[in-house]
């Protein structure tokens, strides 16, 4: 694994974990469960929503790192 791939994995992991935490906390604070079934459905839905948001932010971070690497390589080529 090269340095760029390692950077992408680490950054994606940190952003993904943060996204999950934010999404779950937001849902738990705003949802008003009225019983056991509500608690279960909110827990399941928040997990799915957090996972979807995490996947999207991971893709975004990977794309932005790729763009930064391309920019850096172009700057290096132009400097020659």
N, C-alpha and C positions, 0 to 999 in steps of 0.2 A: 504494500500500500504506500503510495507516495504522499508527500506532505499536503498536497492540495486535497486529496481524497480524505486524509485524516482530519484536516481542518473542516471540511464539509460535514463529515460524520459528527465531530464534536459540536460544531455550531448547531447542526440540525437537532442533535440530542438535547442541548441546553434549551433551545427555542421551543422544541416540542414539549419538553417537561413544563416549561413556563406556561405555554399555551393551555395545556391540560389543566394546570392548577387554576389559572385565571377563569377558564370556561366553567369548570366545576364549581368554583367558589361563587361565581356570578349567578349560576343557575340555582344553587342552594340558597343563596340570599334572597332571590326574588320569587322562588316557587313557594307556594303556600299549601303544603300537604295537609290533607284532612283525614288521614288514616293510613293504615298499613299499605293498602294498594297504591295510594298516591306516593308514599315513600319509596316503594319498590319501583314504580314506573318512572319517577323522577330520577332515581339513582341510575337506572338503565339508560334513560334518555340522555342524562348528562354525560355518561360515559361515552355513548355513541357520538354525541355532538362534540365533546372534547377531543375524541379521536379524529374526527373529520377535520376539525380546526387544526389540530396538530399536524396531520398529514399535509394540509395546505401550506402551513407556515414552513414546514421542512422543505417542501418543493421550492418555495419562494427563496429561502435562504440558499439552497443549492444553486439556484439560477443566478442569484446576486453574486455569489462567490465566483461562479463561472464567468460572469460579466467582468468582475474585477480582475480576474486572471487574464482574460482576453485584452482588457485595457492595458494592463501592466506589460504584457508581451508586446503589444503594439508600441508602447512607449519605448521599450528596449530596442525594438527594430528601428524606430525612427531616430533614436539617438546614435545609431551606428553610421 
